[in-house]
Amino acid sequence: MDMQSKAKKLIEMIQTAPVEWKPLGEVGLLVRGNGLQKKDFTESGVPAIHYGQIYTYYGNQTDKTLSFVSPELAEKLKKVDKGDVVITNTSENIEDVGKALLYLGEEQAVTGGHATIFKPSKEIVGKFFVYFTQTEIFDKAKRKFVKGTKVIDVSATDMAKIKIPIPPLETQQKIVKILDKFTELEATLEAELALRKRQYRYYRDFLLDFDNQIVGGIADGYQCRLKDVVWKTLGEVFDLKNGYTPSKSNKEYWENGSIPWFRMEDIRENGRILDNSLQHISKSAVKGGKLFPANSIIMATSATIGEHALITVPFLANQRFTSLSLKPEFADKLSIYFLYYYCFNLSEWCKKNTTTSSFASVDMNGFKRFPISIPPLPEQEKIIAILDKFDTLTHSISEGLPHEIALCRKQYEYYREQLLAFR
């Protein structure tokens, strides 16, 4: 019987299984952690779980920590034993409050004051409780006890009042086993994605390094002929234009707009090859009535320096971006997709060449002199074909590994809510 079939069978059983809802404080001991500062952490000593590590690095469980404190300080702190659950109870984001981690380390650890230690009794499986903290039921329950505005806190005393389902131990263990399988599958895909991203970066760096490239065969028969590469400066190849933000006080500029206006949020949410934006402006907001041409590259030359994207439609962008539009005389010599990949090199240069002022920005004089290599078009197309495969595999939300991970996560979330939806 496969994992999904087992999950469905268990869900049917749960609907009629006996369950008692109890306050968390009745099925275990809750202890508020001690306050720890950055100066308290050392490179070795007693393991210490501090805020941020609870869920950022480890997922649902861990047998190790990234930080330590001295044995002398550890003697004064609350202890985390194997099988204890560490719960975040303080954060600037309410979504982070209540996230939990099962500690399985053999060595006793300590934790800071932003966390509560839950020491489960014999009637509850610690990992079962960790999974329950991820449900909508627990999320609604914790919000009733929230205190604070800028810094959100749910005290250990209030955490103890939250009611949780306590089915038989055998049922808890079955639920944990199934949900573990789903999380293991996602972790495997995440590891594969990390590996593929490193592989992608390696080949991208190799294929675009025309200064030091080793002549020889590579994927799909690629072989660079260095003697055919022509070098130009960025200013020779591109027309450069600065982005801008139309006045927010003029509603006419922003109401019923049809012109894409790109910001950093577009790259973060939708990737690096874009044909639409999250925000639009009206024609009246366009200076001189001129848009940046389609198939231009935007490069962040201030604020979040080095982020870039290829825009395939006529557009405008905000002032954080410089638009790079290929000059007509290079249209038959350069593929914009080759330049899009080449701009990863430019991105790294930008990060290392900023002006020293109150607001970080790229040295634009040096920017214009950045060397652009122009191999023959057939060689460009070979490079594009290789890198497109890696890009799809590592970034596509419709067919690559991110798509597989997203589907796996949805499946896990569905079964988690069903398996823990006790009456």
C-alpha positions, 0 to 999 in steps of 0.5 A, a space after each residue: 500500500 502506497 503512502 497516499 492510500 495509507 493516509 486515506 485509510 488513516 483519515 477514515 479511521 480518525 473520523 470515528 477514533 476516540 480523541 480527547 482535547 486537552 490543554 497543552 499544559 496537562 500533557 507536558 511541562 512548558 518552560 520559558 527559555 532564558 534570555 541570550 545575547 549575541 555575546 553569549 554565543 561561542 564556537 564550541 561548548 554546550 549546544 544552544 538553540 536560539 531564535 531563528 534556528 528553530 525552523 530556519 535550518 532544521 525543519 521539524 527536528 534536529 539532532 544538532 545546533 549551530 550555536 554554543 554557549 560556555 559550560 559556565 553559562 549553560 549551568 544557569 540556563 533552562 535545559 533542552 533534553 532529547 525528545 523535548 519540543 522547542 517552540 518559538 513564542 516571540 517574533 515580529 511576525 505572528 506567523 513565526 510564533 508557535 513554530 516548533 522543533 523536536 530536539 533529538 540530540 544526545 547532548 543536553 542543549 539550552 535555549 534563549 528567551 524567545 522560545 518555550 521548552 515543551 517536555 511531553 508526558 507519556 500520553 503525547 508523542 513530541 513529533 505529533 505535537 510539532 506537526 499539530 503546531 503547523 495546522 490552521 487549528 493551532 494557528 487560530 488557537 494561538 492568536 487568541 493569546 497574542 500580546 504586543 504589536 511590533 513584537 508578538 509574544 505568546 507566553 508559556 503560561 498562555 501556550 499551556 492553555 491551548 487545547 490539542 487533540 490527544 488520540 491513542 499513542 498508536 494513532 499518533 505514531 501512525 500519523 507521524 510516520 505518514 507525515 514524515 514520509 511526505 516531509 522526507 520526499 520534500 527534503 529530497 527534492 530540496 537537496 536535489 534542487 540545491 545540487 542542480 543550482 550549484 551545477 547550473 552556476 558552475 556551467 554558467 560561469 564556465 560557459 561565459 568565462 571567455 577570458 580563461 576558458 579551457 578550450 574543449 568539448 562540453 554539454 551538447 557538443 559546445 566548444 568555444 572558439 576564443 579567436 572568434 570572440 569580439 569584445 565591446 564595452 557595455 556602453 557600446 552595446 547598450 542604450 542606458 536609461 534610468 527608471 523612475 516613479 511617476 508621482 504617487 499624488 497624481 491619481 491619474 498616473 496610477 488608475 486604470 493603467 495598462 503600461 507595465 511598471 517593474 519593481 524588485 517585487 516583480 523579480 522576487 515573485 515572478 522570476 527573471 524573464 517577465 512579460 507583465 508587472 504587478 503594478 501598471 501606470 497610465 500613458 499620461 505618466 510616461 515622460 515624453 511618451 517613450 517606453 523602454 523597448 521590449 527585450 531590454 534588461 533591467 539591472 538594479 544599480 542601487 538599493 538591492 544591487 545586482 538583481 536583473 531581469 529580461 523584460 519581453 514587452 514595452 515597459 517602464 521601471 522604477 528608479 532602482 533599475 537601469 534599463 539596458 536596450 540593445 543598440 540596433 547595430 548589434 541586433 544581428 550580432 547578439 541574442 538578448 537571451 545570451 546577454 540575459 545570462 551574461 548579465 549574471 557576470 555583470 551582476 557580480 561586478 555591480 555588487 563589488 563596485 559601488 560608490 561610497 555614499 549614504 545610499 549605495 549605488 553602482 559606479 556608473 562610469 565603470 558600469 559603462 566600461 564593463 566588457 561584453 564578449 560577443 562570440 558568433 551567434 551559433 555559439 551564443 545559441 549553444 550556450 543559451 540552449 544549455 543554460 535554458 535547460 538548467 534554468 528550467 530545471 532549477 527555477 520553473 514553477 510550471 515544470 522544473 524542480 520548484 514545481 515538483 516541490 510546490 506540488 509535494 508541499 501542497 500534498 503534504 499540507 492537505 494530508 496534514 490538515 486531514 490527519 490532524 482534523 480531529 472532531 
